[in-house]
């Protein structure tokens, strides 16, 4: 069974139609990449899947684990295992990273009928994950994303993902703003989380990220539609030819 | 760090929604409604007070009758019918000798509030457990005081003020009204005339109080104004941390509360005074709720002395409160840390006064105001540097956070410097909880109300960190409860 099945999905933002009939089928354990030029609807797709207010679905369906994803509130989607790594992670002044992560994890555990972790159990679990991802202790104590460098912010998203153990992770331009070393660190973190029952939707502008996070399938998004699907070699082809051909096609 | 583990158990919020909204059915011994000289005499007689105190009350009463209501605050205060209020109410029995003699219903009430007195003593026996001595004020008369023995062994006096009038008349006579004179303002004047109870603390020279002292105030009888009077004296080189927490049962009538708190620090002494105030704020349409008109002031009389106020104000329909410091002693320090939350139709006008008199006196003001619903709040503060206060310094930071578009927040700082060497800094910000922040929390599985509580607790962190551990968790929860229904 598909983990995530998107059928003929269309959506508007502020009255403008951005997604114009998207079809996508992601099986458990698969890594799909979505590439496309600026303004093609990549980020809109990620926000629609995460349930961001203001992104209005006007047609089609999204089925996640056999359920209608679009009927769920954003926090319910998260608790059901959908995770969006933000292109621009948001700052929460005064809210310690540890506190934030504990609330998030316990919300998910509660949703799943599991006992909430107490402070001690949580910190133990967090330290372990942080160590695996090479994330220093002081980053856990600092307020969420406040004063973080671009690289730290993206690594922090990866840490959140590691703690929340989603089934469907959506990475929205995780590579943007990263130098090559930070890109490697973040990619290593993501690769460590790949497993047979966890799927990824990797949204990116450049092929570079896909050298590190190697996808099973690559889709080209242009003007709100998926105009081509192929294997990982499609990404390399795009790197040479650019998106121009597809933009013409969509128009 | 406990304060960073914000808003524990916020998921249980629904169950806690007006958890504190109940009243206990205990027989009251009422004096008749209304206020006149006879009532003042009756209160004084019931308390078996000495002549000087009765005289003081009567002078206050005489002045009060012609005194105008304060009119400069922002909230509209409805006309108060002072003749429709009981000025004396007390549980019928004589004061119990121990907790076992306390009316079981009263203990039940405290248990509902999460402060079971019996457990306090048990907790004290546990090695390393935080110890809190509670002088429980139930309506107007103290009914239980714990830990007295241990405090006595340090020479510390912690009792009701009525008791102190009998046991330590010299101290009371010397300091009562010395920081807040009865002529200070109409509410303080009323308090002087009719105060029925409150706490008295004396920390002797060189003694560091070994535990946090705590008084839980609770308004219980319908239409009974509360006129608490607290007097804390820290003698040379001493230290005490005092906690005050308040909750009130749900009521339809507006209830007047006009308390007075006076703090005095002598040379090298320090008082830390923390308040968590959660009185009934009225319903979502503003019906009912407490009028909290409080005069709190501390005098740093001695050199190198320090007074620190921390307040978390989430309750009351109208709050009118300015915990202040008079920095008389050279090198003395005054601090004011405040979180004020107003939701629905609540109104708050709160802030502080820092009066720099001595040389090299320093003050610090951190105020965090959160306004939601249709609520309106004002930070009103005065920093005054007198001509002799050379080297005085003040830092003020006032941050306001708005939730929704129907609430208001105002910052009114008065700064008066008459000494050219003074250094005064003032910073102010106003912000909103952004949709980005909310969605970020939602996308991590955190529900909307929990997210707001988390973000607001982050906004207030600097102040919350100054609360003693015993209060921090409760205060964080309160913030969540107070802001329920403020988004969506």
Interface residues (C-beta under 8 A of the other chain):
Chain A: X50 X51 X52 X53 X54 X73 X74 X75 X77 X78 X79 X83 X84 X86 X89 X90 X91 X92 X93 X94 X95 X96 X98 X99 X100 X102 X103 X104 X107 X108 X110 X111 X119 X141 X143 X160 X164
Chain B: X1 X4 X5 X6 X7 X11 X434 X435 X436 X437 X439 X440 X441 X442 X443 X444 X445 X446 X447 X448 X450 X454 X455 X457 X458 X459 X460 X461 X462
